[in-house]
Amino acid sequence: MKYLIIGGVAGGATVAARLRRMDEKAEIILFERGKYVSYANCGLPYYIGDTINDRNKLFVQTVKGFTDRFRIDIRTEQEVTRILPESKQVEVKKLGTGETYTETYDKLVLSPGAEPLRPRIEGIESKKIFTLRNVPDTDTIKNYVNTEKPRTAVVVGGGFIGLEMAENLHELGIHVTVVEMANQVMAPLDYSMAAIVHQQLIGKQVGLMLEDGVSRFEETSGGVTVHLKSGKQIPADMVLLSIGVRPETRLAKEAGLTIGALGGIAVNEYMQTSNPDIYALGDAVEVRHLVTGKPALIPLAGPANKQGRIVADNIVSGNKETYDGTMGTSIAKVFDLTVATAGANAKLLKREGIAYQSSYTHGASHAGYYPGAVPLSIKILFAPEDGRLLGAQVVGFGGVDKRIEMLAQVIQRKGTVYDLTELEHAYAPPYSAAKDPVNMAGFVAENLLTGKAKAIQWREIQNLSPDTVRIDVRTRDEYSLGTIPGFINIPVDELREHLAELPKDKPIVVTCAVGLRGYLAYRILTQNGFTNVRNLSGGYKTWSVATAKIKNEPACAPCSSEAVSDKASGKSSSCKSTPAATAIKVDACGLMCPGPIMQLKKNYENLRENESLEITATDQAFGKDVSSWCKITGAELVSLENKGGTIAATVRKKKAECKIATGGNSADNKTLIVFSDDLDKALASFVIANGAASTGKKVTMFFTFWGLNVIKKREKPAVSKDIFGKMFGWMLPANSEKLKLSKMNMGGAGSWMMRLIMKKKRIDSLESLMAQAVENGIEMIACTMSMDVMGVKKEELMDNVVLGGVATYLERAEDANVNLFI
C-alpha cells in the first residue's frame, strides 16, 4: 500500500509515525512545503521572548531522525499543488527548482493546517508588520527584534497567541499595546472572566484598546503608525497581526471535496472526506462540537494529534475508530495568570438557543493556611433541567490546569454539576483543600438547581427595580473600601438583629465578597419569611472586575532609551524608586478581604515615624485597597508589585502634620456639594468650579437631592419608575433649562429675565458653563442614595456623570482645601 500525507507538524507527522507502526511494509511519503517536518508551534512565542533559549528545542523531530527511525520518505520544501482524485494522483512542485512531478496513492491524508488572517488593509504589506505561524516567521521576528531593537509594538488581536506574543515582547522590554475589535480579549471566555485578564494586562502596563479596529497602517521612517477606526493613532516600531486563522482548503476545494458550512473540510466520524480514499484532520477540518453537536472549527494541537492516530488506524484496519468530537479545552499563560476554558461559553449557548444557568466561585489554588495559596476563579455553565455541565472557565495564578482538566472530563462524559460535588481529588494542603474549588463550584450550582438559593448575575444589577432593597453583608471595613452603588451595609453576623427593619413585600438582593456570606444571608432571610431574595453570583469581586472601566489607552512610551529593559542588548534599568528599608514584614497571603487591610492597619500602628512595613497578600483586591487606605490615612505607598498572584506593598509611616500650625489641609484640590436646584445657585456652582479648574486644580462636584435636577438630560430615555419616582418626576424640574430663581422667580418670569440679561451681556448660560466643566475635566458625581430616594435613574443624567456615595465624596474632600456647600 502507498500512503501520501500532505502537511507535517502535529497532525501529519502523527499520522506518518502511526502508519509505520501499524504497517511496516507500506510506502509512506510525507510532503511538507516548509523546511521542517515536525516542530512545536505552541512554543514559538516563548522562543521569541527568550523563555526558550535554544532554537533546536523547538523541533520535535528532524527529517533525518524521522527517516532513520520510521523509514518514511520525507520531502520538505515540496508543495502539493493539485489533487487528482479520479486517477488517485497528486501534482508536486519542488520549491527550490520549480520542477513538477506526479505521485500516485492508495490512500491520501490532508493535514494542511490553517493560515493566519491577513485582511486587505492599506499598508499591511509593510516589512515591519508580522504574522506568526511557523519557524520562518519566528526567525524573521526574532531577527528583527535582535537587530532593530524595537521599543514599542502593537499586537492586533487579543486571542491566545496575540496575548502570548504581547507577554513575550513585553519580557524583552518592549512597550506593547493590544488592539482588539471585540469588547474583550480571549473570545472563548465570557466577559466577566476576560475582565480578570484585562486587569492583569493593565497591571503589567500593557496598553489595551478594546472595541476598536485598524483602519490602515502607515509606514514611517521610525516604524509604523497604526490608524484605528476611532480616529486614534498608535506609533510603533513593529506590529504583530494575530486576528485569527482560517483553514487551508484550496486543495480540497479544487479536488471537489465537500466543504462545510463554516469553511472547513467536511469529514465523517472516521475523519474521512467525501472521497473515501482521502482523509483529513487538524486545523483544516470541521469537527463535531461535543456540547452543541454542531460543526465547529477548533484549531488546537491536542485534537489534531488524537485525530492523527485515528486516521492512521482507519486507513490500515478499515473504518473502526471514531472521533467523537472536540470541546475546545485550551489553556494559556498571560503573564502571572493562567487562563483555561472547556466546553461552551455563554455566547455560543445563546447563539445555539441552548438554555443554561451559570455560577461563579472564587477560591484559592490550595489550602489557604498553607503558604503560597493564590486566587482561583471558576465559572461554570450548566443545563437548568438536569444540571448537565456545558462549559467551564478557570482563571487564576496556580492550579488552573488541573481544575480545567477535572471539569473537562465531566463535560466530555456528559456529566452534571452533581458529579462535581462528588469528584474525588488528591488532597494535601500544598495542592488543594479538603473541598476542592471544583467541588465548591458543584455545591453552588447544586444549591441553585435544588432551590436552596436564587442567584442574580452581575449584569442584572444595573436594571434592578427602584424598590429593591440592596444589602452588602460584608464587614464595615470591607464596605468602607468600596461597594456597589446603592447597597447598604448590614454585616451578615448582625443581620438577624435587623430583620424587623426590612420589608417583606419588596425584592431583596444581597451581596458579599465572593458569594458565600451572601448565601448565608439568603438562607437567614428566606427562613424568616422573606420570599423574594437573590444572592449576587460571585459577589462584589465578580461585579467590580466585570464593571471596571477600560481607559482604552496605548502603552506609555519609554521614558528614555536607558529606561527599557532589553534582554537582547543586555541593558536593563528601572523607573521605580528605591524602596525604603522595612521594619516589619507582614504575611497576609491566603486571607480574603478585609483580612489583608486589617493586618496592615494593625501593624502600621506599631511603626514609628518614617519606618516602613512590607506586606504581602494574595487577595487581588488588595492592590486597589492598599492605595485607597494609604490615601485615607496619609500613609505613603512606597512600592506596589503584583508577581505570580502575590501582591507586595511597602508602606511608610509619614510624619504627622500639625494642621493648626500649617493652617489646615495642605492639599490643593476643590470640592463642591451642589444641594440646590435654584438657577442662580447652580450658576454660582459652575462659575466657581470652572474658575478653579482653569487654574489647574482638580475639581469635584457632588450633586445630591435637589442638585440632581441640574445634571438631568434634556432628552431623557423612557425609564421604568414606581409611583413615588413618577411623582417626583412630575413635581421637579425636568432639566437645567427648567430651573427657578431662589429669589424673585415670579412664576418663571424671573428665570426668563435672568437668562435674557445674561445673553445680552454675553455671559455664558448655565448650559454653556456645564459644557465647559466637561471640557475642563471637572468630575461630576451623582449621589446614589439621593437618586434612590427621588427615583432618579442613571439614564436620566448627563453621560459624563459618575455615580458614587458619601464615601466617594469624602475621599475627594480629603485631598481638597476648599469644600463648598451650595
DRENLUMKE-563363 format. One record per residue: x negated, y, z of N, C-alpha, C in turn. Coordinates in steps of 0.05 Angstrom, whole numbers, plus 5000, padded with zeros to 4 digits. Layout:
N
XYZXYZXYZ...
//
This chain:
822
498349765000500050005000498350255000499350464987497850714985499550944997498351065017499851285031498351545027499851745020498752015017499952195039498352365051499252545071498452835063500353015062499753295055499753455081497453545089497153705113496053555136494153685150492853555173493853665200491953755216492453875242494053675259496153765273497453595293499053365280500953425263502753225252501353035232500153155212498952985191496652815201494952915218492752755229493752535247495952575261497152365278498252145261499652215239500652015221498351845209496251975201494051835188492751635207492251715232490951535251492851305258495351355262497251145269497650955246497751055221497950875198495650675197493250775202490950595202491150385224492050465247492250275269494450055263496450145248498649965241498049795216496249895198495749765173492849795165491249595172488349615168487649605138489349495121488649455093489649685075491349865085492550065068490550265059491050385036489450615026490850865035489451025051490551265063488951505054490251705042488951955033490352185047488852365059489952605072488852845058490653015048489853265035490253505054488153665056488253905073486954135058488554345053487454565036485354725051485354705078483254845093480754675096478854775111476354635116476554425138478554455155478554295180481054125181480653865187482853675186484453675212483153715235484653705260483453885280484954095288483854285308486154375326485354505348487254585369488354855363490654865348491955115342492455285367493455155388494255305412491855415427489455325421487155435435485855675421486855745397485555955381485456225396487656315408487556575422485456585444485056355457483256345480480356335472479856255447477156275436476556575429478556705418478156995412477657145438479057075460478757215485476457125502474756945492472356845506472956665529475456585533476056385553474856115545475156055519473655825507471255935492468855875502466455995491465355845468465755585468464455415448466555365425465955465402467855435379468255135372466254975376466554685369468654545385469254655409471254525426474054545414474454715394477054745382477754515364475654355356476154145336476653885350479153785346479853525358478353295344478053315318476653115303475553245278473053165271471853255246472453065223471853155199472352985176470652735178468052765185466252535187467252345210468052465232468952295254471452145247473252275233475752145225475151925205473451985186472851785166471351545178469351595195467851375206469551185223471451305238473051135257475351005243476751155225479251045214479050965184476751025172476350975144478651085127479251335132481251485117479851665098480951695074479851875054480852155060479152325072479952595080478952785058480752935046480053115024480753395032478753535044479253815053478754005029479754245032479554455011480654344984482754184987484154084963487154124969488554254950491354324955493154174936495154044947497153914931499054134920499154164894500654384882503354304871503754034869506253944858506753644865509353584871510153314876511953224853511352984842512952874820514252614830516652644843517952414855518652184836519352254811520152054792517951854786515451954783513151784777511551724802512451824826511051784851508151864849507752124840505152234838505052514850502652604856502252884864500053004847500253264842498153404828496453554849493853534847491953644867490053834854489454054868487454244858485154264877482754234867480354274883479754574885480054684909479954974912477155084905475154924909472355024904471755054875472854874858472154874829474554944811476954924821479254974805480154724789478654504792479354254778481954144789483554024771486053904779486053604771487653444787487853164780490453064793491252814787493652694799492952454816494752394834494352164852497052034856497151774854499651624858500051554888502551474894503051394922505251184922505351034944507650864951509451014970508251134990509651305009508151565012509751785015508652055017509652185043507752325057508452465081507952755078509952925084509653215082509253325111506953455115506453595140505153865135506654035119505454295110505454505132506954465153507054665175508754915168508055135182509455385177507455605173508355815160506556035155507556285170505656455178506456705193508056885174510157015186511657205170509957455166510057555141508557795134510357965117512258115129514258255113513058475095514658555076513658765057513959035070511959115084511859375098509559535086510059785080507959955069505459945086503159895074500659905088499859645101501459435097500959185112498459035101497459105078495158975066492559075077492559255096490159355108488459135119485759155116483958955127483758965157485059165169484959185198487559075211489158945194491658815203491358515200491758365221491058075221493557915228493457655220495257455230493557225240494757055257493256835268494756575263493556405246494856145240492855915242490355965232488455755230485655845238483755665234480955725243479755965227480155975200479056205186480256475196482856475202484056725214482656785240482156585256480856625282478056735278476556625260473856725254473857015245475857085229476057355219476557555242478457485259479057655282476657675301475457445306473157435325470857605314470357585289468157735276468758035277471258115272471958395273471658515301472558355321472258445349469358485357467658295349464858295357463258515342463958575317462358765302463459055303466159075303467359345303467959455330467859285351468359375379470959535381473159435373475659585375476359645404477459875409478159955436481159965441482659975419485559965421486659775400488859645407490159455389493159465393494659405371497559375372498159095364499658955381500758685374503658725367504358655343507158685333508458405337510258395356511658145362511058055390513158015406512857935434513457655440512857475420513357185425510957065440510956805442508956665458506156725448505656695421503056745410502257045413504157225408503657505410502657585438504057475458503257545486500657415494500157175484497557045489495357205476495757315452493757485440493457745454495657855464495458105479493758065504494157845517492557795541489557755534489057605513486257555507484757795496486157965481484958215473484458395497486358405515486158555540483658465556483258205556480958085571478358175559478358255534475958355521475558655526477358775542477059055548478559235528480159115511481659275490484359355502485059605498487659715507489759635488491659475497493659345479496459455483497859495461500659555461502159345446504359245458506059045445508559185435509159145410511559265397513459035391515859045401517858835397520558955389521658855367524158965357526558905375526458675388528658605406528458755432530458715450530358865476528758715497527358495489525858345508523558195493521558115508519557935498520457645502519157465489519657175493522557105489523357085464526257035458527456785471525956565476527256335489528156385517527156595530528056675556530556845555532256835575534357025578533257285589534657505585533557775590532557795619534157695638533457735666530857595673530157375660527657235665525357375649526057465625524057605609523157865623525057985639524458235653522158195673521857955684519557895701516957915685517057825660514657845643514158135636516258295632515858575626514358705649515058655673513758775696510858685698510258435691507558345691505858485670506958525646505458665625504958955633506959095644506659365652504559385675504759195693502859195716499959155707499559025684496858985673496059205653497659425653497159655636497259595606498859395599499459345571501859525563501559675541503759835532506059655521508459735526510759565518512859745504513359685479515259845463517459645454519759655468521959475462524059615444525559455430527759565413526659765393524359705382523159885363521559715343521859775317520459625297518559795281516959665265514959805249516259895223515860145216516860245190514660245169512260305178509960285159507360305174505260215160502560235171500960445154499260595167497660785153494760755161493160665142490260625149488860895149487260935170485761185173482861115175481161325175478361275177477661145204479261205224478661095251480160835257481960745240483460505246486160495230488260435245490960415233492860565251494660725238496760855253499360695248500560595269503060445267505360635270506960665249509260845249511760675256513060745278515360595286517960715276520060565276522660655266523860875283522960895308523961105325522661375319520561375302519061615296516461635311516061455331513561465347511261345330508861435337506461345323504461245343503261015337501260905354498660865339496561025345493960975332492660735345491360575328489960335338487560275321485660125333483360035318483959785303485959625312486659385298489559315304490859155287493559075290493758775286495258635304495658355300498658305296499358175274502158115269502857835280504957835297505857575308508857585310510157605287513057655286514557405279513257175281514656925276513456775252514556535248513656365226516056265210515456175186517556045170516455785159518055585156517055325146516055345117513855205112512755195084514254975069515955065052517754865038517554875008515555024997515455054968515254784954513454614963513054354950515654194951516954194975519454044978521654144960521954404958523954524941523554444912520954484903520354424874520654134868520453954888520753674884523653584885525453774891528253724892529253604918527653614939528453514965530453704977532253594993534353755006533153935027533954195026533154395046535554455064535054465090537254505109538254795109540354835124541655105125539755315137537855225154536055415167533555465151533255325128530955375111528655175115529054975132527054765135527754515119525854335116526354085102528253915118530353815105532353645118531353365120531453245144530652965148532852825165532852555163534752405179533352315205534652145220533552065246530951915244530351815220527851665216525551855206526152115204524352315194523952285163525952175151525952125122527352345107526252445085527552655070529752535052530852695035532952605017531852404996529152394994527852184977526851964996527751714993527051505012524051445014522451524995519551474996517951715006519351925014518052155024519052225053517152235071517752315099516652595104517752725124516752985131516953025162515253195172515153245201513853515207514053585233512653825242514254075238512754295236513954565236515754605211515354445190516754495165519554375165520254205184522854055183524854165202527354115196529554175214530053915230530253955257530853725274533453775289534453575302536853595318536253715345537653935353537254045379538653865399537253785420538353585439540753695455541053955458543254055473545654125455545154265434547454345417548254135397546353955390546953745370546753855342546054115339545854245313542954245303542554285276539854305266538354545278535754515281534154735293531354725282530054955282527254975275525755025301524054835308522554855334519654785328518054985321515254945314513454905338513254665349511654615372509854365366507454365378505554155373506453885385507653895409508453645422510453485405512653605397514453455379513153355354511353515342510053435317508453185321507053165343505452925348507252675352509452715366511252485371512552405345513352595328514452535302512452385284509952455286507852325270507652025276507851955301507751675309510151525298512551645299514951515289514851485259513951685245513751675216511951445207509651425220507751205212508950935217510350905240511550645246513750575226515350765218517450715199516450655171514250785164513050735137512050445136510750355157509550085156511549865162513349915181515149695190518049725182518549925166521349975159522650165180524850285173526150485190527350355215525750335235526650225261526550425284524750615282524350815303525851065296527351175315528851425310527751645327528051885316527252125331529852265340530452265366532952355376533352655374531152805375531353095373529453235391529653505391527853665407529453865423528553935447529954135463528154385467525854385454524154625455522754685481521954475495520454515520517854655514517354885526514955035519514055185544511455255543510255395566508055575556507655795570505555985562504456125586502056205584500656365604500756655595501756835613501757125607500357255631497857295628496157395650496457215674497357315696497557145720500056975720501957045703504556905703504456655686506056455693506556225675509556235669510156205643512956235633513655975619515855855626516655605614519655585609520455435589523255415583523855135570526255035574527154785562530154795557530954665536533854665530534854925518537354985523538655215510538655455529538355695518538655935534541556045530542156255545544956365544545656465516543756585502544356685475545156465456543756235457544356015440547055895447547555865473550155745482552455915473552156185476554356365468554756345437552556335423552756325394554156065384553755845399554955595391557655545404558555735421561155715434561255495455558955445468558855245489559155375516561155295531561755415558559455345577558755535594556555485613556855665638555655585659555155745682552155765687551355965702548455995707548056065736545656015745544856095773541856155774541156325792538356405796537456315824535056215827533856165853531056265853530256375875527456475878526256335902524056205897522656065918519656105917518155895925515255905924514155655912511655665903510355435890509955205908509655255934509455035953510355145981509954986002510955066028509855346036511655516044510855796050508755816072508755636090506855656113504055566105503755426082501155336073499955556055497355636059496255856044496455826014496856046001496856055972499556015959501756005975504455985963505056245948505856215923506456445906509256415894510456645886513256645877513856465853516256355853517156185831520156235828520956325803523756385798524856185778527256085783528555885765531355985757531855965732534656005722535455745709537855645716538955405702541655475690542355345669544855375656546155095654548755075661549954815663552954835656554054605648556854595639558654615663560754785661562554825684564354585690564754405670566554185675565153965691562853865682561553635694558853695705557853945702555254015713552953925696553353835671551153755655549153985652546553915656544454125654543954185624544254435617544054515589541454665583540254795603537854945598536555025624533955085623532555165647530255345639529755545656527555735652526155775679523455755678521855785703519655995697519456185715517356385713516056415741513456395742512156415768509156425765507856415788504856435788503556165794505055955799503855695804506055485805505455245797507355025798509555035778509355215758511455245738511555005720509254895712509154675693510554435703510154355728511454105737514454145741515254395749518154445752519654425725518454545704519854535678519954255668517954095674517953815665520053655680520353705706522553575721525253645710525653895704528153985693528653885665526453875649526753785621527553485620526553335638527253045638530253005644531353175661534253155667535853245642534953455629536353545605536153325583533853205580533453005559535252765562535752675587537452445591540352525597540952775590543752875593544652865622542852925640543452925669544853175677545653185703547253405713545653545736546853765745545653905768545753735793547553545794547653365817545153195818544053125794541552975793539253145804539353405800537253575811537153565841539553545854539553535883538353275894538353065878537352805887534652745875533552915858531052865845528852825866527452605865525352545884522652655874521252805890518752925882516652855903514052885894511852845912511553085930511653045956511553265974509253255994507753465994505853536015505653836015505153966037505254256039503554406017501254296008499754445987501054435960503054255956504154205930507154275927508654265948511454315946512654375974515254385975516654396001518354146003519254086027520853846031523353856012524454096009526554135988525254295966524554165945523154295923524954515910523654715898525254925884527254805864526554585851528454455833530854345848530354225871532654135888534354365895533054595903534554825912536354935889535254935865536855025842539354845839538954585844541254395843543254445864542254505889544154565911545854805905544655015895546155265889548255215868547455065846549355005825551554825835550854635852552954455863554954615879554054815895555954985910557855125892556855225870558555365851560655185839559754945831561554755817563654645836562954615862564854495881566554705895566154955889567755165901566855255928564455165937563455265962562455545961562155645937561255925933562256015906562556285904563156405878561056615873560056625849557756805843558657025824557157235825557357455806554557495795554357555769551757585756550957885756548357925753547358205755548558395735549258295711550458465690553158575699554658425715557358495723557458705744555258765757555258955780556159235770555359315747555959585737558959615730560359395727563159405719565059335742564159345767565859285789568159495791570459405800572659585803572059775827573160025826572560225846573260135875575159955878575959885905574359645916572359555901570659335910568959415934569059255955567259305978564659165973562459325975559859225967558059225992557058985999555558956024552858836018550758966027548058866027547458756054546958496056546758366082543858326091542058456078539258446086538858606112536458606123535858756147535759056140535859226160535859516156533259596143531059466151528459546139528359476109529459246102529559176073531359386058533659436070535559616057534359896053532759986072531560256070529560286047528460056039526460056017527760045989530360025988531760025963534159835963536359925950538659755948540159815922542159655916543859715893545659945899545760155882547460385888550260305896551260425917554060375926554360155946552160005952552359785972551759896000553459826019553059896047551459666060550259736082548559536096549859426121550459166121551359026145549558776146547458766162545758526163547458276169546758056157548357806160548557726189546457776204546557696233548657856249549458086237551458256251554158256238554458096217556858106200559358026216559157826233561457736248562657956266560958136276561858356293563258576278563158566251564358776235566658676218567458426222569658316205572158476207572858576230575358726234575358986218573059096210572859346196573159306166573059066156573059006127575958946118576759046095579458996085579658716072581758576079582158306068583658316041584658546034586258566009584658685986582058715990580358825969578058625962577158635937574858465930572358545944570758345951568158395965565958265949563758405946561358295934559058315955557658105959555458105978552858055963550758165974548058105962546058105985543757975979541457975997538957995980536757885990534257905975534357715951534957455955534857265933537357095931539257125948541756975946542456805970540556725986541056536008542756666030541856896040543457026061546157126050546257186024548757256012550757026013549656776009551356536011552356496039550556546059551356516087553556726093553356966083555357176087557957096073557756976049560056886035561656676051560156486063561456276079562756396104561456586116562656716140565256856133565157006111567557166103569856986095569356786078571456616068572756446089571256386110572356226132573656396153573756656148575056846166577356996151578456876131580756986118580357166094577857206086577357376062577357196038579057256019579557065997578257145971577557395968576357495942573557585947571757395949568957445956567157325935565057465927563057355909560257435918558357255913555557295921553857345896552157545896550457615873548357405869548457265846546557055840543757175837541957065852539157155851538657405868540857525879540557745898539357995886538458165904537258425897534758385879533358165883530858115867531558095838533557935831534257905803535358165792537158295807538358545797536258765793534458795812532459015810530558975787529758725782527958665760529358705733531858595731533358595706534158875698534559055718535459335712533259535711530759445716528559625716528159755689527760015688527460165663524760115651524760075625522260055610521760325596519460445601518960705591518360715561517760485549517160475520514860665514512560615527510160775522507860595513506260695495503860535487501860535510499960345508497860335528496260595527495360685551493760925552491160895538490261105525487761095511485461065530483260935522480960915540479961185550479261195576478461455588475761535578474161345570471561405557470461155546468461175529467360925518466060755539465060865560463860715581465960595600468360695600470360605619471860355611471060235588472460005578470659765581471659555594470059315596469859185569467559105560467158985534465458745537466658505537465158265541463258215518464058295494462358245471459658395473459758645483457358805485456058785512457458655531456258625558456658865576458059075566458459305582460959275599460959375623463359385639463159595660465359725665465559915687468459945694469160125712471860145721472560435727475160495723476060755730477160765759477060545773478160535800476260665820477460785841475860895862474960675880472760725895471660525912473360495937474260245943475960215967474460265993476060356013474760416039474260156054472360166072471759936089474159876106474759616110477259546124476659466153478459566171478159496199479859256206482059206191483858986197484658856170484758586170485758436147488258296155490358326140492958216146493758026124494457776131495357576111498457556114499857676095502757656095503757486072502057316061502757136039504856936049506756876032508856686038511256816052510957066061513157206074514857346053517557326057519357466039519857746051520757926034521458196044523558176065523358326088521458546093518958456109518358186109516158086124513558236120512658266094510158396089510058686099512258836095512459116104512359126135513758946148513758936177510958886188509458706174506758646182504958896178505459036156503959276150504459486172506959526178507759726198506559656225506659406234505659316260502659366262501159286241498259316243497259596237498859746222498060026216497960186242499760126260499960276285497460236302495960026297493559966313491060096301491360226277489060356265488460626278485860696279485160966286485061136260484961396264484861576240482561506222483161496196481261446175480361156173481460986190480960696187482960576167482160356155483860226135484459936142486659846131487259566132487659456104487159196101487559066076489758856081491858866065494058676069494558526043494958266044495558106021498357986024499857976002502557876002503157745975504957555976505757425951508657505942510057645959512657755952512157975931513157935906512558125885513758395889515758425906516958685911515058855928513058725941511358865959509759085945509059035920507559245905508959505904511559495900513259745899513759845928514259655946514959725973512659875987510259775983507959895998507460185988507960235962507660505952509760695965512260595966514460755978513860796008512960596022512460606050510260816056508160816040505961006044506961296039508661336019509761606015511361696038512961526049514761596072513161656097511161486102509661506127507261696126506361766102504061936099501461786098501561516097499161356095498061386067495461336064494161346038493861066026494961026003494660775989492060785973489960665984487360685972487060515947488160265947487960095924490359895925491059805901493259615898492659445874492559185879491858995857493658745859494558655836496058405835494558205818493657995830492057795816492957525823493757365803494657095808497157075825498757295826501157295842500757385870498257445877497657545904497057845902498658005917498258295917496458365940494358515934492558615955492658915956493259025979493459315982491659406005490259626000488659746021489860016029490560046055491960276065490260416086489860676083488260826102490061006119489461016145490961196163489761466162491361656151490261926148490662086174489062296176489162466200491862606200493162596223495762726226495563026222497463136206497463426201499163566222498163796231499663956251501464146235504064086234505864246218506164536228505964576255506264846266503965016257501564906258499165056251499065116221499964926205499764966176502265106164504265146181506665286170508565096157508364836162510364646151509164456131510864336117510064136097508364256076506064116070504164226050505064156022507063986019507963915993509164155979509164145952509964385937512264335918513764115921516064075904518564205915520764205899523164355907525564165905527264175924529764015923532164195929534364135914536864285918539164085921540864125942543263975944545564155933546864055912549064205900551664085909552864215929555364115942557764245929557464485919559764645910560164625880562664655871563164665842564164945834563465145850564065425842562265505820563265645800561765725777559265885785559666095802557466265809555266115825556165925842554165775857552665575839554065465820552765285801550665435784551465685776549565845761547065905778547465975803545166035821543365785823544665555826543065305829541265255805542265285781540665225757538665455751539365705758537365915755534965865773535465795798533265735817531665495808533165285800531765035791529965085767531065225747529465275723527065455729527565645747525365825754523065675768523765485786521665325799520365145779521865025761520664835742518764985723519365235717517665385698514965445710514665415736512065465749510565195753511664985741510264735742511064565766513064645782513864485805515764265796515664045811517563825807520063895822522363895808524863985819526863755818528263705841530363505842532963645851535063595836537763695843539463455851540563455875542263245885545163335886546863225869549663305866551363125883552863245902554563085919557363215922559363055927562063135929562963325906563763575912564863745891562763805870560163795878558063855859557963665835559163435838559263235816560763345792562663535797564263645775562563805756560263915766558464075750557263915727556563665733555063495714556763295699559363345699561163175683560863235653561063035636561063075607563563225599563363365577565663505566567463305551566163105537567662895524567062635538568862545554568462315571569762065558568461835561569861585551572161515570573861345560576061245576574961045597575661095622574660915644577060835661576860595673578960495690578660605718580760715730580660825757583160725773582760725799585160665816586760925819588960915834590761145836589361385848587561335868586261555881584261695862582761525847580961635827582361805807584761715798586361865779587262125791588062125816589062365829586762575831584362485839582162665840581662785812581862605791581362705764583362915755585862895764587863095757587363355771586363345795586163585812583563735809581363595801578763715800578063815772576164005770575264105744574163875727574863875701574163665683571163675676569963915675567163945668566264225676563764295669562764555677564264795665565464755642566964975629569565035644570464865662572964905677572464995706569965065712569465145740570565425746571265465771572365725780570265885796570766145799569066305816569866275845567866295863568366275891569966515902569566745889570966995896572267115871574567245874575767385851576267205827577066965831577566795808580066875793582066965807584467075795585766895774586166635783587566455766586066385741583366405741581766345718580766585703582066815707581167055693578367145701577767105727575067185737572967025723573366765720571366595707570966685678573266745665573066835637571567095634572067285653570667535652567667495657566967325677564167275683562667165659563866975645562566865621562267065599564367245596564267445575562067645581561867745606559767935613556967815609556667565617554067435613553367415584555367355567554767335539553967595527555367815535554768085524551968175533551268095557548568175568546467975561547167785544545267585535544067425558545667365577544867195599545766915593543966725596544666445589547066345604548766195590551166075602550265845620552165755637551565525654550765285637552165235615551565005599548765025586547965265579545365315568543165265589543765365614541865315636541565025642543764875640543664585645541964445623542264535598540664415577537664475581537064725591534364795597533264615619534964555639534064385661533164115651534664005631533963745620531263765606530963985590528364025576526064055595526564185617524464235637523763995654525163775650524563535664525663535693527663705698528763715725530363455730529863325753531163075760533963145771535963025760538763065770539862805780540462795806541362545818544262585827545962395820548762395829549062205854550262305874550562155899552661935894551761685897553461455892555761435912555161505937557361495957559561685950558861935942560862135934562362045910560961915891562361805867564461605874563761425893565661225902568161355914567661545932569861675946571661825927570561955908572162125890572961985864572161735861572961585837571661675812569161785814567661875791565961635781566161575755564661355743562161465729560161295728557561375715557961475687559861335672560361415644561361695641562461815662563562085660561362305663558962225673556862415679554962445655553562665655551562715633549562475632548662425607546962185603544362195618543262435623540662445636540862425667543262415677543562405706543062115716541462095738541061825750542661805776543161555784544761505808542861455831543661545855542061495878543561555904542361485926543661535952542061735968542861765993541561966010538561896013537961636015535161566018533461665995534561655971533161745947532562045950534662195959534262485962532162545984532362396006530462446028527562396021527162186004524462135994523362365979525162485961524262725946523762955965525462985985525263206004522663196020521662956025519162916039516863056025517063075998514863195982515463475974517463605988518263875980517864066003517264315996517064526017519464726015521264665996523764825995526064635992528064656009530464496008532864686010534464705989536664885989539264725989541264826003543964716003545864925991547064865969548665055955551464935950
//
